[in-house]
């Protein structure tokens, strides 16, 4: 049976997150001041590293950035970040 898991994100350009293979990313939002990613996972499946890329509004985005997951805001909306998963 699947579960919904939360993964805290760092505010950095690129990071690796370990989650079960085949997990479906659902959303990105800020919770308690920290950006988080939620995914539907099968906890019984072996974990793999997933490459998460974050770009701020106005920053250049290479074509190879990957699939869009979602966006989040910090500092009352003064900073907006857009999250992608690289293949």
Phi, psi and omega in degrees: 000139180282160175225162172260124178245150176251139178234120177288138178255146170270153177271076179222163183298319186214139178209157177252133178239132178268121176214160181304141179305140178081006180297147180254116177289136186251314188196162172228128177210172175261131176232124181053040177080002182239135176292138181224151176242134176250143181218147172272122187230157168256105186297346182275350182270146180301141180281145175231161178274132177245135184268115182252128182246136178236132177234136175279156176302134180090349178275155178290142180237109178298152179298337182270013183300323179116198184274135180291133176256311183172182181230157175215161182239145174233166178052050176064026179094000179292331179239127179237129182239148184237129190249134182229158171247122179281147180287000000 
